[in-house]
């Protein structure tokens, strides 16, 4: 029963991330939506697989390890992509840009 709840949660997180990718105006907000989608949705689905799969403990451990690695690495990669986009000259569509140096 818990695996169905985790799968449904992962499905909704992935769905909202896809909607954010379509709906948001610039690279940075789209990146935020997809990073949350990847991290939360994939982790939830991997944990559901770890609970529901009828396999040896090694396979379950691999699913849990993958979920941990996704939680560890995905935020760093999203930050690196956003920083690269900013250094490339892509300006965010926001009112205040903390990194521009011209804040009041």
N, C-alpha and C positions, 0 to 999 in steps of 0.2 A: 504493500500500500504506500509506503514512503517513497518507493522508487517512482510511482506515478505522480506523486506530488512534486518530487524533484524534477522530473521530466517536464511537467506542466510549467513549473517555475522557469526552467531553462528556455522553454518554448516562448513564453511571454517576454522574457528578457531579450531573446533574440529578435522577436517581432518588434518590440519597441526600439531596439537598436537599428533595425532596418528602416523603420519609419523615421527615426532621427537622421539617418543618412540621407534620406530623400528630402526631408523637410527643412533641415537646418541650412543657414545661408552661407557659411564659410567653412574653410578647411578645419579650423580649430574646434568649432562646435560639432562638426561632423566626426572629427577624430575622437572627441569626447564620447559621443554616442556609440561609436563602434568599439571603442576601448572598453566601455562598460558592458556592451553586448558580448564581446569576446570573453571578457573575464568572468562575469557573472553567469552568463548562459552556458559557456563551455564547462565551467567548473561544476555547475549544477547537473548538467547532463553526464559528465564523467563520474560524479558521485552516485548518480542514479544507476549507472552501469556497474559501478563497484558493488552496490548493494544487490542488484538484481541478477548479475551474471552467475551462472552455475559453473564455476571454474575453480581451479586451485587458488590458494591464497596469493601466489605470486602474481597472477593476473590481476586480482583485486588491488594488490599493492601497487602495481604499475598504473592503474587508473587513478589511484589516490596520489601517486607521485606526479603524474601528468597534471592533475588539478593543482597541486602545490606549485609546480613549475610555471603554469599559466598565471597563477596569482602573483608569482614573484617577478616574472619577466615581462608580462604584457604592459604594466604601467610604465616601466622603464623604456620600452620600445615606443610607446605612444608619446612619451615626453621627448624622446630623441627625434621622432618624426616632426613634432610640433616645433621643436627648436630649429630643425633644419629648414622648415618652411618659413619660419620667422627670419632666419639669417639669409634666406634666399630673396627676401623682400616682399613676401606675401603679407599684407597688412590685415589684421583682424578687423571685423566689422563691429567694433565695440565703441563705447563712449570714452572710456579711459583705458589707455594702454600703459600698463605699469612699466614696461621695459623700454619705452621710447625716451624717457628722461625729461619730458616736457609736461609733467603733471603739475597741477596747481598746488 
